[in-house]
């Protein structure tokens, strides 16, 4: 089961993939999210991304209760996809997600959970997406874009799941800022 292991496997995953074939009904939307999240966590980024985008497109206002709290499917799908896209340097996907949730990006809150799905805090969805976009830019060696995105987060607060753990958003931003500044400084050192 997804909630105890953190992802679907075997027959459960195959069934969710079948159900998520056309995202129009509530069950299919949930299946698209579960299949997408499971595939992303198993390392099948392209397939997982496809299911997550289907869930975002077909189920914008759907609320779900996977872990004991009601939350919008769009926020958990956007947060999960941004986490994996940031790691892979896929900033284009994060920009696409920002466009899909644009009308609610400033007001939606993501319920941030640890690896065991225990609630750790709430953070503005827009701040989470910007943070992961900065990670994606940094992974793509686009330091100027990463710096600009991090500057937009100077007043952000809350928590974020990154590198397998939940940390304070300010701490994560500071750490990423050091990495970006270090990457920007390396060409200068090579020239000397």
VMD Tcl script that draws the C-alpha trace (Angstrom):
set ca {
  {0.00 0.00 0.00}
  {1.26 3.48 -0.88}
  {0.86 5.11 2.52}
  {2.99 2.60 4.43}
  {5.83 2.07 1.91}
  {5.86 5.50 0.29}
  {5.19 4.03 -3.15}
  {3.24 1.38 -4.98}
  {4.95 -1.73 -6.26}
  {4.16 -4.75 -8.42}
  {0.51 -5.46 -9.05}
  {-0.63 -2.38 -7.09}
  {1.46 -0.11 -9.34}
  {0.24 -1.87 -12.50}
  {-3.37 -1.42 -11.37}
  {-2.86 2.29 -10.62}
  {-1.27 2.80 -14.04}
  {-4.30 1.15 -15.69}
  {-6.77 3.25 -13.69}
  {-4.91 6.44 -14.47}
  {-5.29 5.89 -18.21}
  {-7.80 8.70 -18.60}
  {-7.99 11.24 -15.82}
  {-11.59 12.36 -15.64}
  {-13.03 10.80 -12.49}
  {-11.95 11.16 -8.88}
  {-10.61 7.59 -8.63}
  {-8.62 7.94 -11.83}
  {-7.13 11.21 -10.57}
  {-6.01 9.60 -7.33}
  {-4.60 6.66 -9.27}
  {-2.68 9.04 -11.56}
  {-1.08 10.72 -8.55}
  {-0.26 7.43 -6.81}
  {1.20 5.92 -9.98}
  {3.14 9.09 -10.79}
  {4.59 9.46 -7.30}
  {5.53 5.78 -7.17}
  {7.23 5.90 -10.56}
  {9.12 9.07 -9.65}
  {10.34 7.48 -6.41}
  {11.42 4.35 -8.29}
  {13.52 6.48 -10.65}
  {11.19 6.30 -13.68}
  {11.11 10.06 -14.06}
  {9.58 10.43 -17.53}
  {6.67 8.04 -16.88}
  {6.08 9.48 -13.40}
  {6.16 13.04 -14.76}
  {3.54 12.14 -17.36}
  {1.12 10.79 -14.72}
  {1.67 13.76 -12.40}
  {0.93 16.22 -15.20}
  {-2.25 14.24 -16.01}
  {-3.30 14.52 -12.37}
  {-2.67 18.29 -12.40}
  {-4.57 18.76 -15.66}
  {-7.57 16.59 -14.87}
  {-8.11 17.16 -11.17}
  {-7.36 20.75 -10.31}
  {-9.88 21.18 -7.48}
  {-9.92 17.63 -6.11}
  {-9.28 17.25 -2.37}
  {-7.82 14.00 -1.04}
  {-7.15 12.44 2.34}
  {-4.20 10.10 1.87}
  {-2.48 10.64 5.24}
  {-5.20 11.84 7.61}
  {-5.42 15.47 6.45}
  {-7.54 16.89 3.65}
  {-5.37 18.57 1.03}
  {-5.63 19.55 -2.60}
  {-4.31 16.97 -5.03}
  {-2.78 19.83 -7.05}
  {-0.52 20.85 -4.15}
  {0.82 17.38 -3.40}
  {1.25 16.54 -7.09}
  {3.00 19.86 -7.78}
  {5.27 19.48 -4.75}
  {6.22 15.88 -5.55}
  {6.91 16.59 -9.21}
  {8.93 19.72 -8.38}
  {11.06 17.76 -5.90}
  {12.09 15.24 -8.54}
  {12.38 17.79 -11.36}
  {14.64 19.94 -9.19}
  {16.95 17.01 -8.54}
  {17.15 16.23 -12.27}
  {17.67 19.83 -13.34}
  {14.34 19.87 -15.21}
  {13.41 23.51 -14.64}
  {11.05 23.50 -17.66}
  {8.73 21.06 -15.90}
  {8.66 23.23 -12.78}
  {7.82 26.29 -14.91}
  {5.00 24.27 -16.51}
  {3.71 23.29 -13.05}
  {3.84 26.94 -11.93}
  {1.74 27.88 -14.95}
  {-0.80 25.13 -14.21}
  {-1.33 26.27 -10.60}
  {-0.80 30.00 -11.26}
  {-4.21 31.18 -10.04}
  {-3.67 29.60 -6.60}
  {0.13 29.58 -6.29}
  {0.23 32.40 -3.72}
  {-2.54 31.05 -1.47}
  {-2.13 27.25 -1.63}
  {-0.14 25.62 1.13}
  {1.69 22.33 0.81}
  {1.54 20.04 3.82}
  {5.21 19.07 4.14}
  {5.73 15.48 5.25}
  {8.81 13.46 6.08}
  {9.78 10.17 4.42}
  {7.32 8.32 6.69}
  {4.49 10.69 5.62}
  {4.31 12.37 9.05}
  {3.21 16.00 8.85}
  {6.07 18.39 9.66}
  {4.62 21.76 8.64}
  {2.95 23.88 5.98}
  {4.66 26.02 3.36}
  {3.38 28.22 0.54}
  {3.26 26.18 -2.64}
  {4.83 29.05 -4.60}
  {7.85 29.07 -2.28}
  {8.30 25.30 -2.62}
  {8.13 25.51 -6.42}
  {10.61 28.41 -6.55}
  {13.03 26.59 -4.28}
  {12.98 23.46 -6.43}
  {13.26 25.61 -9.57}
  {16.43 27.17 -8.12}
  {17.73 23.62 -7.46}
  {16.94 22.70 -11.06}
  {18.76 25.76 -12.38}
  {21.75 24.96 -10.19}
  {21.77 21.33 -11.38}
  {21.63 22.62 -14.97}
  {24.60 24.92 -14.30}
  {22.46 28.04 -14.82}
  {23.86 29.94 -11.83}
  {22.49 33.37 -12.76}
  {18.93 32.01 -12.97}
  {19.43 30.08 -9.73}
  {20.64 33.24 -7.96}
  {17.70 35.29 -9.25}
  {15.21 32.65 -8.13}
  {16.85 32.40 -4.69}
  {16.66 36.20 -4.36}
  {12.89 35.94 -4.84}
  {12.82 33.67 -1.78}
  {14.48 36.08 0.65}
  {11.30 36.37 2.79}
  {10.17 32.75 2.43}
  {9.57 30.59 5.48}
  {8.28 27.15 6.32}
  {9.67 23.69 5.71}
  {10.72 21.73 2.65}
  {11.47 18.08 1.92}
  {14.86 17.88 0.23}
  {17.70 15.35 0.18}
  {15.56 12.79 2.00}
  {14.64 14.93 4.99}
  {12.46 17.83 6.08}
  {14.43 21.00 6.81}
  {13.62 24.63 7.40}
  {13.15 26.46 4.11}
  {15.49 29.28 5.18}
  {18.23 26.75 5.98}
  {17.71 24.95 2.67}
  {17.84 28.27 0.80}
  {21.08 29.24 2.60}
  {22.68 25.89 1.77}
  {21.63 26.14 -1.88}
  {22.86 29.75 -2.00}
  {26.31 28.57 -0.87}
  {26.32 25.88 -3.55}
  {25.29 28.38 -6.24}
  {27.85 30.94 -5.07}
  {30.53 28.25 -5.06}
  {29.63 27.19 -8.60}
  {29.73 30.82 -9.74}
  {33.16 31.28 -8.11}
  {34.79 28.21 -9.74}
  {35.31 29.76 -13.22}
  {37.05 32.70 -11.53}
  {39.44 30.35 -9.71}
  {40.21 28.44 -12.91}
  {41.10 31.69 -14.66}
  {43.61 32.61 -11.95}
}
mol new
graphics top color blue
foreach p $ca { graphics top sphere $p radius 0.5 }
foreach p [lrange $ca 0 end-1] q [lrange $ca 1 end] { graphics top cylinder $p $q radius 0.2 }
display resetview
